[in-house]
Amino acid sequence: MTAAPRGLGLWLSTPNAALLEIASAQEVAAIVLDIEHGTFDLASLDATLLVSRAMGLPVLAKAAAPERAAIQQPLDFGATGVVIPHVGALAHAAAVSAFAKFPPLGSRSFAGGRTVAYQSPEETFFSGENGRTLCLPMIETAEALDAVEAIATLPTVDGLFVGPSDLSLRRGRGRYRRTLEDRRDLERIAAAARAAGKPWIMPAWTAEEQQWARELGSRLLVVAEEQAILADGLADALAAAQDRSSGASPAARS
């Protein structure tokens, strides 16, 4: 099995080639494409994965839905792995994760194309592709958390991906506020992954979350989100320009 990317990752919600180039230059460990909530259609997803592969950037594609086509398409286009949202209890996790693996391990359908260099597949292609690509169910529902230990051991599952905001909502806590209960959920997910000998991955936007993730052994921390980067950068530029126009230095303002 291909090892999950290790280090710091970037969350991308639009087909932004310039940001991919910047991320590559900054040696970002991996890109998470948010197909579910982003603006990707099939053509832009295909182009984004082509560019990412050319730059050697591992890409984890967060599928639009826990459905066969949505899971298979990013893998057919060459994604390093697929993140499956809205996974439920064990039976559901087993069914949807099977879409990411070829038989006899799973039930993924063969498409040809990029993954076989537009040729006929070699005999070893299917087992090799099962090992090359990663299937990462999201633990973001109460049902998935209740079954997380069993989900982590599924042969079609290569690791776990945490959805902290939805998990807090689905657990009846409302908005994700990094409470003790949130921490305990993360501890359980981390322990399940560790017991299964598999990695777990977390979007960790704040220093507190990043510290939690490191303490609990998260392999990849997704620490920057495309739209937040733009918003923060614009706010900083406007504030700096306002300081200059008013005659105050940024240091004096702070």
C-alpha positions in Angstrom: 0.0 0.0 0.0 1.2 3.5 -0.8 2.0 5.5 2.3 -0.3 8.4 3.1 1.4 11.8 2.6 3.2 13.0 5.7 3.5 16.7 6.7 1.4 19.8 6.0 -1.4 20.0 3.5 -3.5 22.6 1.6 -7.3 22.5 1.2 -8.4 23.6 -2.3 -12.0 24.4 -3.2 -11.5 25.7 -6.8 -9.5 24.7 -9.8 -6.7 27.1 -9.0 -3.6 26.2 -11.0 -1.6 29.2 -9.7 -2.1 28.1 -6.1 -1.0 24.5 -7.1 2.2 26.0 -8.5 2.7 28.0 -5.3 2.0 25.0 -3.1 4.5 22.9 -5.1 7.2 25.6 -4.7 6.5 25.7 -0.9 6.9 21.9 -0.8 3.3 21.3 0.5 3.0 17.6 1.3 -0.4 17.1 -0.2 -3.5 18.8 -1.6 -7.1 18.0 -0.5 -9.6 18.8 -3.3 -13.0 19.6 -1.8 -15.2 18.4 -4.6 -18.2 18.1 -2.3 -18.3 21.8 -1.3 -16.1 23.3 -4.0 -16.6 24.4 -7.6 -15.1 21.4 -9.4 -16.9 19.9 -12.4 -15.5 16.8 -14.1 -13.5 18.8 -16.7 -11.9 21.0 -14.1 -11.3 18.1 -11.8 -9.5 16.2 -14.6 -7.4 19.2 -15.4 -6.5 19.9 -11.8 -5.4 16.3 -11.3 -3.4 16.4 -14.5 -1.5 19.5 -13.4 -1.0 18.1 -9.9 0.4 14.9 -11.2 2.8 16.8 -13.5 4.1 18.7 -10.5 4.4 15.6 -8.3 1.8 16.8 -5.8 -0.1 14.1 -4.0 -3.9 14.8 -4.2 -6.6 13.5 -1.9 -9.9 14.1 -3.6 -12.9 14.6 -1.2 -15.7 13.0 -3.2 -18.9 14.8 -3.9 -20.9 12.0 -2.2 -20.5 8.5 -0.8 -21.6 7.1 -4.1 -19.9 4.9 -6.7 -19.4 7.4 -9.5 -18.3 10.2 -7.2 -15.7 7.9 -5.6 -14.4 6.3 -8.8 -14.1 9.4 -11.0 -11.2 11.1 -9.1 -9.3 7.8 -9.0 -9.9 7.3 -12.7 -8.4 10.8 -13.3 -5.3 9.8 -11.2 -5.9 11.0 -7.7 -3.6 9.7 -5.0 -6.6 8.8 -2.9 -10.2 9.5 -2.2 -11.8 10.9 0.9 -15.3 9.6 1.3 -17.7 12.0 3.1 -20.9 11.1 5.1 -19.9 7.6 5.9 -22.4 5.9 8.3 -22.2 2.7 10.3 -20.0 -0.3 9.5 -22.1 -1.8 6.7 -22.3 1.5 4.9 -18.5 2.1 5.3 -17.8 -1.4 3.9 -20.1 -0.8 0.9 -18.8 2.7 -0.1 -15.1 2.0 0.5 -15.4 -1.0 -1.8 -16.1 1.4 -4.7 -12.5 2.6 -4.3 -10.9 -0.9 -4.8 -10.9 -3.2 -7.7 -12.1 -6.8 -7.4 -11.6 -9.2 -5.7 -10.9 -6.7 -2.8 -13.6 -4.3 -3.7 -16.0 -3.4 -6.6 -14.4 -0.5 -8.4 -15.2 -0.5 -12.1 -12.3 -0.2 -14.6 -12.2 2.8 -16.9 -8.9 2.8 -18.6 -7.5 6.1 -19.6 -4.8 8.0 -17.6 -4.2 5.4 -15.0 -3.0 2.9 -17.6 -1.3 5.5 -19.9 -4.2 5.0 -22.3 -3.2 1.4 -23.0 -4.6 -2.0 -22.1 -3.9 -2.8 -18.4 -1.2 -5.2 -17.4 -2.1 -8.3 -15.5 -0.8 -6.7 -12.3 -2.5 -3.4 -12.8 -5.5 -4.0 -10.6 -3.7 -5.2 -7.5 -1.1 -2.5 -8.1 -3.8 0.2 -8.3 -5.4 -1.1 -5.2 -2.1 -0.6 -3.4 -1.2 2.7 -5.0 -4.5 4.5 -4.2 -5.8 5.4 -0.8 -9.3 5.0 0.5 -10.0 7.3 3.5 -13.5 7.3 4.9 -14.4 10.5 6.8 -15.3 10.0 10.4 -17.9 12.9 10.7 -21.1 11.2 11.8 -22.1 9.7 15.1 -22.7 6.3 13.4 -19.2 6.3 11.9 -17.6 7.2 15.3 -19.6 4.4 17.0 -18.1 1.9 14.6 -14.7 3.6 14.0 -12.7 0.7 15.4 -14.3 -1.8 13.0 -14.2 0.7 10.1 -10.5 1.1 10.5 -9.9 -2.6 10.1 -11.8 -3.0 6.8 -9.4 -4.3 4.1 -10.7 -1.6 1.7 -9.8 1.2 4.1 -6.3 2.6 4.1 -6.8 5.2 6.8 -9.2 7.7 8.4 -10.0 11.3 7.7 -11.6 13.4 10.4 -14.4 15.9 9.8 -14.4 17.8 13.1 -17.2 20.4 12.3 -19.7 17.9 11.0 -18.8 15.4 13.8 -19.6 18.1 16.4 -22.9 18.9 14.7 -23.9 15.2 14.3 -23.0 14.5 17.9 -25.4 17.2 19.1 -22.8 19.7 20.2 -23.6 22.4 17.6 -20.8 24.5 16.2 -17.3 23.0 16.5 -15.6 24.8 19.3 -12.6 22.5 20.1 -14.2 21.3 23.4 -13.1 18.5 25.7 -15.7 16.3 24.0 -14.2 17.1 20.6 -10.8 16.2 21.9 -12.1 12.8 23.2 -13.6 12.0 19.8 -10.2 12.7 18.2 -8.5 10.5 20.7 -10.9 7.6 19.9 -10.3 8.0 16.1 -6.6 8.2 16.6 -6.6 5.1 18.8 -8.7 3.2 16.2 -6.3 4.1 13.4 -3.3 3.2 15.6 -4.7 -0.2 16.6 -5.4 -1.0 12.9 -1.9 0.1 11.9 -3.2 2.8 9.6 -2.8 6.6 9.4 -5.3 9.3 10.2 -5.6 12.8 8.8 -7.1 16.0 10.1 -7.9 19.5 8.9 -6.3 21.5 11.6 -6.7 25.3 11.1 -5.8 26.6 14.6 -2.6 26.2 16.7 -4.7 24.3 19.3 -5.9 21.8 16.7 -2.5 21.4 15.3 -1.1 20.6 18.7 -3.9 18.1 19.3 -3.2 16.4 16.0 0.5 16.2 16.6 0.0 14.8 20.1 -2.3 12.1 18.8 -0.1 11.2 15.8 -1.9 12.5 12.8 0.1 11.8 9.7 -1.0 14.7 7.6 -2.2 18.1 9.0 -4.2 20.1 6.5 -3.4 23.6 7.8 -4.3 26.1 5.1 -7.6 26.6 3.2 -7.6 28.4 -0.1 -10.4 30.9 0.6 -9.1 31.7 4.1 -5.7 32.4 2.6 -7.2 34.8 0.1 -9.3 36.5 2.8 -6.4 36.8 5.3 -4.0 38.0 2.6 -6.5 40.7 1.4 -7.2 41.8 4.9 -3.5 42.1 5.7 -2.8 44.1 2.4 -5.7 46.5 3.1 -4.6 47.0 6.7 -1.0 47.7 5.6 -2.1 50.1 3.0 -4.4 51.9 5.4 -1.5 52.2 7.9 0.8 53.7 5.2 -1.9 56.2 4.1 -2.4 57.3 7.7 1.3 57.7 8.3 1.4 54.8 10.9 3.8 51.9 10.5 2.4 48.4 10.9 4.6 48.0 14.0 3.1 51.1 15.5 -0.4 49.9 14.7 0.1 46.6 16.5 
